Amino acid sequence: MKSGEKKFDGYDPNTNTLQDSKDWDKWPPKGDSDWAKRRRQQMLDSAKNMLILQKKQALN
């Protein structure tokens, strides 16, 4: 890959999110830092939103 390029593993159009699975074995971050807590909360919120979207799609 050329310098300055970034490649992603995928794109989720429902959440308008790029997917990048690097260092997946270190996720979610451990520890009590504010950053780690925000990332864990973000992961939980994302999972909750995906479930809500799937439920809405199943009802249609």
KAGI-V548820 format. One record per residue. N is the residue number from 1. RES is the residue in one letter. PSI is psi as a letter, one per 40 degrees, with the letter a starting at -180 (none if undefined). Layout:
# KAGI-V548820
n->N res->RES psi->PSI
n->N res->RES psi->PSI
This chain:
# KAGI-V548820
n->1 res->M psi->h
n->2 res->K psi->i
n->3 res->S psi->h
n->4 res->G psi->e
n->5 res->E psi->i
n->6 res->K psi->h
n->7 res->K psi->h
n->8 res->F psi->i
n->9 res->D psi->e
n->10 res->G psi->a
n->11 res->Y psi->h
n->12 res->D psi->h
n->13 res->P psi->d
n->14 res->N psi->d
n->15 res->T psi->e
n->16 res->N psi->f
n->17 res->T psi->h
n->18 res->L psi->i
n->19 res->Q psi->h
n->20 res->D psi->h
n->21 res->S psi->e
n->22 res->K psi->i
n->23 res->D psi->f
n->24 res->W psi->d
n->25 res->D psi->e
n->26 res->K psi->e
n->27 res->W psi->h
n->28 res->P psi->i
n->29 res->P psi->i
n->30 res->K psi->i
n->31 res->G psi->i
n->32 res->D psi->e
n->33 res->S psi->i
n->34 res->D psi->d
n->35 res->W psi->d
n->36 res->A psi->d
n->37 res->K psi->d
n->38 res->R psi->d
n->39 res->R psi->d
n->40 res->R psi->d
n->41 res->Q psi->d
n->42 res->Q psi->d
n->43 res->M psi->d
n->44 res->L psi->d
n->45 res->D psi->d
n->46 res->S psi->d
n->47 res->A psi->d
n->48 res->K psi->d
n->49 res->N psi->d
n->50 res->M psi->d
n->51 res->L psi->d
n->52 res->I psi->d
n->53 res->L psi->d
n->54 res->Q psi->d
n->55 res->K psi->d
n->56 res->K psi->d
n->57 res->Q psi->d
n->58 res->A psi->d
n->59 res->L psi->e
n->60 res->N psi->none
